[in-house]
Amino acid sequence: MRRLFPSSRDDVASEVDPLDAYDEPRPAPRGRPWVTVDMVASVDGATAVDGRSGGLGGPADKAVFRALRAVPDVILVGAATARVERYGPVRLDPQVQARRVARGQAPLPRLALVSGRLDLDPTSAMFTDAAEPPLVLTTTSMAAGHAGRFAGRAELVACGDEQVDLATALAELGRRGASVVLAEGGPHLNGQLVAADLVDEWCQSVAPLLVAGGSARVAHGPEPERPTVLALHRVLEADGELFTTYRRRQ
Ligand SMILES: NC(=O)c1ccc[n+]([C@@H]2O[C@H](COP(=O)([O-])OP(=O)(O)OC[C@H]3O[C@@H](n4cnc5c(N)ncnc54)[C@H](OP(=O)(O)O)[C@@H]3O)[C@@H](O)[C@H]2O)c1
């Protein structure tokens, strides 16, 4: 994998290991954790092929996905993505876990699902094989009504009356010790994060494909009061796929 930006002094793209490239400080803003979003899309903006993202990225994309998973305290995901992509427990290589422990983190990030309906199976491996029971961020009534069904399998957290308020959800993650959160989509969850001005960093992989179809844009939903202004932070390349990172302009 080559780094295209920032370029090296001799203007020759340097080889990088994504694990090193994405391992950098992410200072939490006041009152909530730092939020990084990771998405892959085709050149023409598709976020799924046949309903899933797996057909978009190549091996380098999988390496970046894993490198980003090495970073956060919590991985945040919308329930639809967890269902469609058949999420399992988070796994990382032993040396990656050791690296996390050395910098004071838990060996594995904790999974946090956002769900209103709680159409999730507490007997699935995502819950039963997790090193730490996932958090399920839901509404007050659902958290109260379904605690028994998820007992010992997940921690249900009330984050709003009608729907999950994502600022409240992030504050709840912060109260549980998270200082970096990695959001893995999908587009509807991302759209709400953007609308609520809660995104600090956006890692966008651009897969060299034209897909067309009807999949949602990387962020889909209500328009924010104003766009979040970003600055280009890094561009990596491998096998014709671009791995861009943008950060909120300070
Ligand atoms: N290209 C990529 O990088 C990438 C990444 C991720 C996903 N995807 C693709 O995106 C698609 C799925 O994404 P999506 O946008 O349809 O769904 P999503 O954002 O993953 O999940 C939406 C679901 O999350 C829950 N939810 C979200 N916000 C909520 C709120 N404020 N309050 C309560 N519940 C809330 C609801 O779950 P309940 O229904 O349980 O109430 C809602 O149905 C799939 O095709 C997947 O393959 C692509």
The ligand as an ORCA input file, in Angstrom:
! r2SCAN-3c Opt
* xyz 0 1
  N     -20.290      0.429      1.796
  C     -20.137      0.399      3.081
  O     -19.065      0.740      3.610
  C     -21.282     -0.044      3.965
  C     -21.159      0.009      5.351
  C     -22.237     -0.375      6.124
  C     -23.400     -0.798      5.515
  N     -23.491     -0.828      4.179
  C     -24.731     -1.258      3.515
  O     -25.762     -0.393      3.943
  C     -27.000     -1.116      4.047
  C     -27.543     -0.983      5.452
  O     -27.498      0.353      5.864
  P     -28.813      1.213      6.177
  O     -28.463      2.628      5.975
  O     -29.979      0.643      5.430
  O     -29.095      0.916      7.693
  P     -28.226      1.164      9.026
  O     -27.874      2.604      9.136
  O     -27.150      0.167      9.130
  O     -29.288      0.772     10.114
  C     -30.550      1.396     10.185
  C     -31.234      0.801     11.373
  O     -30.539      1.196     12.548
  C     -31.468      1.524     13.551
  N     -31.406      2.960     13.770
  C     -30.622      3.850     13.116
  N     -30.786      5.069     13.645
  C     -31.677      4.946     14.639
  C     -32.247      5.841     15.572
  N     -31.921      7.133     15.585
  N     -33.125      5.365     16.472
  C     -33.466      4.049     16.474
  N     -32.960      3.136     15.625
  C     -32.078      3.589     14.721
  C     -32.819      1.067     13.055
  O     -32.845     -0.297     13.432
  P     -34.136     -1.152     13.803
  O     -34.725     -1.473     12.491
  O     -33.594     -2.330     14.540
  O     -35.016     -0.295     14.653
  C     -32.667      1.234     11.551
  O     -33.547      0.415     10.837
  C     -26.673     -2.540      3.676
  O     -26.926     -2.728      2.314
  C     -25.178     -2.647      3.934
  O     -24.585     -3.639      3.154
  C     -22.463     -0.467      3.377
*
